[in-house]
């Protein structure tokens, strides 16, 4: 079993988003499988690998009979994913300290988790869809857009 971060690290480096990936080609099927299968060995997640299901159960959310799109989602938070995504793909235009915002409205900033969550519907409608309209020059991977959707839809109020 590989450490969870290894494939994601490799995927980010392959897309130009990181520098700590191991050498060699990235197998896109493995990267996607790793994002869907948090244990990366084909077995269901255990208690040490939280999923939306485990988090939802703790909060008294729907039981196994309900159709919940977040039930098997990998655990994504602002700290583990959101902050880095926003810093990489959004802060160039949407940070409060950005001088040249390239037309981004001044009230649309993502410097904090609270700001991002307050605007999550706008973020989801523009950056977590296919094709994404944000960032306008493109760049975020399909995997990152899916992780963004999971974070904002499954793990933010």
Buried (B, 14 or more C-beta within 10 A) or exposed (E): EEEBEBBBBBBBBBBEBBEEBEEEEBBBEBBBEBBEBBBBEEEEBEEEBBBBBBBBBEEEBEEEEEEBEBBBBBBBBBEBBBBBBBEBBBBBBBBEEBEEBEEBEEEBBBBEBEBBBEBBEEBBEBBBEEEBEBBEEEEBBEBBBBBBBBBBBBBBE
